[in-house]
Amino acid sequence: MADGAVARFPADLALVILWTLTCIPFVLVPPLNATPVRIVLGLPLVLFLPGYALIALLFLRKTDLDAIERIALSFGLSIAVVPLIGLALNYTPFGIRLSPVLFSLAVVTIALALGACWRRRTVASGEAFAVEFRAAFSSLKESFAASETRLDRILSVLLVISILVAIGMVVYVIVTPKQGEKFTEFYILGPGGKADDYPTTLRVGEEGRVIIGIVNHEYTTVEYRLEVRLEDARLTNESFPLRHNETWERPFAFQPAVVGEDQKLAFWLFKAGANETEPYRSLHLWVDVKP
């Protein structure tokens, strides 16, 4: 270790690790993941922190990069690193899903931050890059105190307020997106989870299988009722609520009991508060039943 090496944990890297760990429960754990804090914490984790940790690992000294270059490269490298993590996950059994992506991103970011901390310890404290939050705050206070006139102080305060208002407006736009068209997705898939290989030809008593899916895009919790009929025979009738953007997907099995061609397997979706006599959404399959 170099003489006068940094002995304490760098404040900027400690903040990166703390921010990353704090983000995990706010993304995965109900009801925390339903609050705007999820977006406030998640956006920096995706767009800034991985790149910042990587830059900290590669460029150890104050003279390597100035502040503007570090910030710009942190955004750019984060945008490059995150898709690479997704690409790697695509070739694993985990796939590109929320939990694997979040944990992989957190592990990579924390590993880079720890590596940067270890490498900074090999650099003399006077040369190692560091973000001194306390010194920056003191400098800000001194700059206010050094203002020559009352007008300068007022303008400085107005500038700070304007920046805070601008940041607040950006956060508000992100956490309260404009409401789009209200609709409900209603679909049926074959037994393999794809839009093919439907059981359209069966024998009497043979079991046919499909997958029924519903996705709520109504911007509110909706009480749905699903009814499935094969000709005049009701096969199922169940009700359940779905929150906005929640998905309901279940396998459904049926066994025709009567021989006949072009028997209509109807899927009716009713929505509470709408016309209870007519389906809100409807789908059907034509099934040939052989002896």
Phi and psi in degrees as a GROMACS rama.xvg file:
@    title "Ramachandran Plot"
@    xaxis  label "Phi"
@    yaxis  label "Psi"
@TYPE xy
-69.0284  156.594  ALA-2
-61.2462  136.792  ASP-3
68.8289  23.5325  GLY-4
-62.0265  157.354  ALA-5
-63.6393  123.217  VAL-6
-96.1875  -33.5421  ALA-7
-94.9677  164.4  ARG-8
-71.2538  128.118  PHE-9
-58.5487  135.629  PRO-10
-64.6417  -37.9953  ALA-11
-67.61  -38.8493  ASP-12
-73.64  -34.5761  LEU-13
-62.4233  -38.7919  ALA-14
-66.7109  -38.6619  LEU-15
-59.8485  -47.1698  VAL-16
-66.622  -44.3742  ILE-17
-62.8664  -43.4595  LEU-18
-61.2135  -44.0882  TRP-19
-63.2137  -45.3453  THR-20
-67.0894  -36.259  LEU-21
-67.8058  -31.2688  THR-22
-66.4997  -33.0929  CYS-23
-58.4888  -52.7811  ILE-24
-65.3457  -31.3143  PRO-25
-74.1855  -12.5028  PHE-26
-98.429  -33.6943  VAL-27
-106.733  -27.1656  LEU-28
-99.63  119.333  VAL-29
-71.4873  149.179  PRO-30
-88.5429  9.38443  PRO-31
-61.156  -34.1515  LEU-32
-75.2774  -0.164206  ASN-33
-100.49  3.53823  ALA-34
-98.5562  157.86  THR-35
-62.5955  -18.8116  PRO-36
-59.751  -30.4326  VAL-37
-55.8776  -44.7816  ARG-38
-73.3849  -41.2845  ILE-39
-59.9608  -39.9627  VAL-40
-81.4827  -34.2062  LEU-41
-74.0871  -37.38  GLY-42
-60.5885  -48.7638  LEU-43
-60.7949  -34.9803  PRO-44
-63.7455  -34.7184  LEU-45
-85.5544  -40.4366  VAL-46
-98.9706  -14.2349  LEU-47
-135.216  -48.4094  PHE-48
-63.6603  -43.0807  LEU-49
-60.1528  -42.629  PRO-50
-66.1857  -38.159  GLY-51
-64.2071  -42.7636  TYR-52
-64.5391  -38.5936  ALA-53
-67.2779  -42.3222  LEU-54
-62.3017  -40.6302  ILE-55
-63.0357  -33.7074  ALA-56
-71.8857  -36.3722  LEU-57
-86.6632  -36.7233  LEU-58
-117.929  101.249  PHE-59
-89.541  -26.6402  LEU-60
-99.795  154.936  ARG-61
-60.4979  -33.8765  LYS-62
-81.3699  -8.59704  THR-63
-67.6356  -44.5735  ASP-64
-143.357  148.709  LEU-65
-87.6295  174.942  ASP-66
-61.3175  -42.8777  ALA-67
-63.7565  -41.2493  ILE-68
-65.3389  -40.683  GLU-69
-62.002  -43.4904  ARG-70
-65.7721  -45.9844  ILE-71
-63.9841  -43.6665  ALA-72
-68.4425  -30.931  LEU-73
-63.2957  -43.9645  SER-74
-64.1139  -47.3166  PHE-75
-62.8719  -44.7779  GLY-76
-70.7187  -32.6596  LEU-77
-62.4823  -42.9893  SER-78
-64.5253  -25.8355  ILE-79
-85.1363  -36.6466  ALA-80
-73.0685  -43.1519  VAL-81
-60.7461  -46.7606  VAL-82
-62.0026  -32.8965  PRO-83
-65.5709  -37.2608  LEU-84
-63.932  -43.2795  ILE-85
-62.2401  -40.1384  GLY-86
-63.5851  -41.5754  LEU-87
-65.1403  -40.8025  ALA-88
-65.5441  -27.6825  LEU-89
-62.6489  -23.536  ASN-90
-100.264  15.8824  TYR-91
-116.625  164.804  THR-92
-64.5003  -17.4428  PRO-93
-73.3457  -36.6529  PHE-94
74.7678  178.843  GLY-95
-90.8233  84.9979  ILE-96
-126.758  165.62  ARG-97
-57.3332  -52.9991  LEU-98
-63.1746  -49.7534  SER-99
-60.7243  -39.3103  PRO-100
-65.0197  -44.8955  VAL-101
-62.8928  -48.1728  LEU-102
-66.4826  -39.5434  PHE-103
-63.6986  -44.5108  SER-104
-62.8738  -40.2897  LEU-105
-65.6707  -43.5247  ALA-106
-63.2335  -44.6158  VAL-107
-63.1813  -45.6226  VAL-108
-63.6982  -46.0054  THR-109
-67.3014  -38.7981  ILE-110
-63.4302  -42.6796  ALA-111
-64.1629  -40.7529  LEU-112
-65.2172  -42.2733  ALA-113
-65.9357  -40.0356  LEU-114
-62.8253  -40.2072  GLY-115
-64.6899  -39.3083  ALA-116
-62.8948  -43.899  CYS-117
-64.3475  -41.2083  TRP-118
-69.2871  -35.3071  ARG-119
-63.3869  -27.3772  ARG-120
-68.294  -15.0938  ARG-121
-89.7718  -1.18003  THR-122
-110.219  141.408  VAL-123
-57.6512  141.255  ALA-124
-59.1608  -30.3465  SER-125
-73.4234  -20.5616  GLY-126
-102.179  -24.9532  GLU-127
-68.0527  141.094  ALA-128
-69.1975  138.697  PHE-129
-154.744  146.98  ALA-130
-105.033  110.704  VAL-131
-95.7242  95.5444  GLU-132
-64.2955  -40.2738  PHE-133
-65.8028  -41.4766  ARG-134
-65.7896  -38.0165  ALA-135
-64.5732  -39.4538  ALA-136
-66.8996  -41.3335  PHE-137
-63.7089  -40.1358  SER-138
-63.1446  -37.6591  SER-139
-65.5339  -42.1863  LEU-140
-63.0763  -41.1359  LYS-141
-65.4849  -36.2114  GLU-142
-66.2454  -34.7833  SER-143
-68.9773  -42.3313  PHE-144
-66.5377  -28.4835  ALA-145
-85.1406  -1.64794  ALA-146
-59.8615  133.29  SER-147
-75.1115  -34.0437  GLU-148
-129.124  166.974  THR-149
-64.3332  -34.3442  ARG-150
-63.1642  -39.4795  LEU-151
-60.1658  -42.934  ASP-152
-63.6238  -42.8903  ARG-153
-62.275  -43.8599  ILE-154
-64.7806  -37.8581  LEU-155
-65.0509  -43.2193  SER-156
-62.982  -43.5943  VAL-157
-61.8293  -36.9401  LEU-158
-63.9873  -45.4671  LEU-159
-62.4582  -44.1014  VAL-160
-62.0562  -40.2634  ILE-161
-62.6628  -41.1955  SER-162
-64.1429  -44.1893  ILE-163
-63.9966  -39.4539  LEU-164
-65.2042  -41.5931  VAL-165
-62.3951  -43.3734  ALA-166
-63.2041  -42.8891  ILE-167
-61.3725  -39.2755  GLY-168
-66.4132  -40.1005  MET-169
-62.0427  -45.1264  VAL-170
-62.4418  -41.3553  VAL-171
-62.6843  -42.6716  TYR-172
-63.686  -36.3917  VAL-173
-70.9834  -45.3202  ILE-174
-82.6784  -16.1797  VAL-175
-125.799  72.1574  THR-176
-65.3906  155.863  PRO-177
-62.1157  134.467  LYS-178
-71.8959  128.595  GLN-179
-95.5824  -160.328  GLY-180
-67.058  139.024  GLU-181
-90.038  127.251  LYS-182
-161.02  169.213  PHE-183
-126.726  128.085  THR-184
-80.7062  133.907  GLU-185
-139.795  119.874  PHE-186
-147.445  158.9  TYR-187
-128.015  139.702  ILE-188
-122.843  161.192  LEU-189
-70.0827  173.553  GLY-190
-61.8109  -21.068  PRO-191
-87.3113  4.65422  GLY-192
82.239  16.7483  GLY-193
-124.174  163.776  LYS-194
-83.1357  53.3497  ALA-195
-159.709  179.709  ASP-196
59.2322  39.8187  ASP-197
-73.0928  148.048  TYR-198
-78.4447  79.3468  PRO-199
-96.6535  -9.61616  THR-200
-132.781  116.662  THR-201
-137.167  165.362  LEU-202
-102.323  160.288  ARG-203
-57.9711  128.12  VAL-204
85.0353  -10.6766  GLY-205
-75.6416  141.711  GLU-206
-87.4034  130.712  GLU-207
-109.137  144.566  GLY-208
-128.619  138.143  ARG-209
-138.38  172.051  VAL-210
-119.918  126.545  ILE-211
-102.619  132.773  ILE-212
-130.203  141.683  GLY-213
-137.138  133.492  ILE-214
-129.36  125.27  VAL-215
-87.9724  116.182  ASN-216
-120.261  38.0074  HIS-217
-94.8432  1.00053  GLU-218
62.8008  22.4287  TYR-219
-163.556  164.254  THR-220
-72.3629  133.176  THR-221
-124.588  138.573  VAL-222
-93.0797  114.341  GLU-223
-103.933  155.347  TYR-224
-130.738  124.445  ARG-225
-106.042  128.141  LEU-226
-128.292  132.865  GLU-227
-121.638  130.799  VAL-228
-130.66  141.293  ARG-229
-112.547  104.407  LEU-230
57.0121  -120.102  GLU-231
-94.7826  -2.29519  ASP-232
-91.4316  123.657  ALA-233
-81.3311  124.344  ARG-234
-96.4489  -31.4786  LEU-235
-157.495  153.842  THR-236
-154.448  101.089  ASN-237
-136.728  150.592  GLU-238
-121.325  149.206  SER-239
-165.333  150.962  PHE-240
-92.8266  151.227  PRO-241
-133.656  134.215  LEU-242
-77.8597  166.665  ARG-243
-58.6754  130.88  HIS-244
70.3783  9.15046  ASN-245
-84.3846  143.964  GLU-246
-111.063  136.058  THR-247
-119.333  120.419  TRP-248
-141.244  124.602  GLU-249
-140.086  146.78  ARG-250
-75.1673  148.376  PRO-251
-136.949  130.714  PHE-252
-118.178  145.22  ALA-253
-145.04  156.112  PHE-254
-132.751  108.806  GLN-255
-68.1957  141.907  PRO-256
-112.631  -7.28419  ALA-257
-125.966  135.106  VAL-258
-72.2747  139.98  VAL-259
165.126  153.485  GLY-260
-95.2083  154.768  GLU-261
51.2455  47.4445  ASP-262
-79.9064  134.054  GLN-263
-89.1426  116.604  LYS-264
-96.3061  103.392  LEU-265
-101.601  136.339  ALA-266
-115.527  114.598  PHE-267
-114.027  130.626  TRP-268
-116.469  120.774  LEU-269
-106.422  149.817  PHE-270
-123.07  129.871  LYS-271
-60.83  135.021  ALA-272
92.8758  -15.5665  GLY-273
-95.9448  -171.488  ALA-274
-64.7917  115.155  ASN-275
-78.8086  -10.4376  GLU-276
-94.7028  -23.9001  THR-277
-113.873  137.075  GLU-278
-62.6455  142.289  PRO-279
-71.7617  -38.5182  TYR-280
-138.853  147.71  ARG-281
-145.095  144.781  SER-282
-137.979  163.273  LEU-283
-157.94  158.151  HIS-284
-126.724  145.569  LEU-285
-98.6973  123.821  TRP-286
-119.008  127.341  VAL-287
-93.4882  123.105  ASP-288
-110.773  119.046  VAL-289
-104.565  156.914  LYS-290
